[in-house]
Amino acid sequence: MALLSFLTQLRSASSRPALAWALYDSANSAFSVTVATTFFPIFFKEYWSTANDGAESTFWLGLTISIASLVIACSAPLLGIIADRRGRRKHFLMWFMLMGASATAALFFVQQGHWAIAALCYALGQTGFLGGNVFYDALLPEVSNDDTVHVISGVGYAAGYIGGGILFVVNVLMTLQPERFGLLSAADAVRFSFLTVAAWWVIFALPILFFVKETRPAVIPHFSAVRTTMMIQLRESIILIRRNRALLLFLLAYWVYIDGVDTIITMSVDYLSGIGTPTGELITAILLVQFVAFPFALVFGHIGQKVGAKRAILVAILIYFLVTLFATQLDRVPFIIGGVSIPKIYVFACAIALVQGGIQSLSRSLFASMIDRDRSAQLFGFFNVVGKTATIVGPLLLGVVTRTTGSHRLGILSVAILFVIGGILLTRVGQAELQRPEA
């Protein structure tokens, strides 16, 4: 019966608008896995930033991510107001997508040793990625209802893992056998991969443009009128959030625990590289995350629909806490299971894959189920501000601790406390309070 229920919910998420919406996750996940998670951190340290030592390179990488997050944190709520009032969520999504794809393609032209230019392009790429997600998330209520929101959100993350994973496999093969792709070296293959990510991003963004119908206001005000009332509406949204205890507590909890999640996503390769993990094992571990996470993102959507998103998120937080502690114990001594030698990094990767898509998709869908859809872009602006201001703290915290102590293990250990605090805050949100407020 559970399997039948699962398949029924998946069928409900297979409408053309829902699938078109989910495909954008494939588009921007190529940037997330190939550029942000893998090639840029490695290439930044070994190609562009060779003049800096490992700890110094980690510091500049964390600072770059934090700056991009700060830009979105400052602009997202105001841009969300404009998008809601004028019905332009898809318009803003496409502009941020083009910014991110163009900056990613520009990395191809950055020469060795020019770490500052590489960091600037990466910051612009991250800004496009993060900014686009504000308006992508805001379109979730347009393609779902209360009965399908968690499943459709999970389908989006699953599409991201499988789509981003396919391109990542191609890019890895390019680096391992560059001559078969007409390239001179692995470095050339990495640089060319930035071009493939940019193209992939643009191509898979097109379905959402053509097949997702955005609800437009009955009367579309002139931009000058929106600008005049922008601060008033921003104040009203802040008051709305402050008065809704469940919404406020959830956002506080999300602010803390998603900080840990995003820090592990963006900085784990740098950490694993810093403790001496071979590049081949790193790439294999990332591939494991992509393809193991694909089915579990779907499973978590089903679990959230059946037992409640809050309970499922708490399970994911606990697993993340344990995985972070385990990360401090990674070494070159493998596990021996059934006589087979398994590097600990693969266990680490699979454990993350169990919950990474689930905690992200259920957080998004839980928030979507709690808000008025007429203000979705505006309130998702706050949702993403909460997440991205957290990302300002996390990578910077890891970078500062690593630089101060000279220990990558102490740096990653500092992330564990975020899951403890986030989980405690989330438990204080009553299950009965997790419902859409009256319009």
Protein Blocks (a to p, Z undefined) as FASTA:
>chain_A
ZZmmmmmmmmmmmcfklmmmmmmmmmmmmmmmmmmmmmmmmmmmmmmmmmpcfklmmmmm
mmmmmmmmmmmmmmmmmmmmmmmmnopmmmmmmmmmmmmmmmmmmmmmpcghilmlmmmm
mmmmmmmmmmmmmmmmmmmmmmccfklmmmmmmmmmmmmmmmmmmmmmmmmmmmmmmmln
opabfklmmmmmmmmmmmmmmmmmmmmmmmmccdddfbacdfklmmmmmmmmmmmmmmmm
mmmmmlmmmmmmmmmmmmmmmmmmmmmmmmmmmnopafklmmmmmmmmmmmmmmmmmmmm
mmmmmnopklmmmmmmmmmmmmmmmmmmgcfbdcdeehiacdfklmmmmmmmmmmmmmmm
mmmmmmmmmpcfklmmmmmmmmmmmmmmmmmmmmmmmmmmmmmnopaklmmmmmmmmmmm
mmmmmmmpcfklmccddZZ
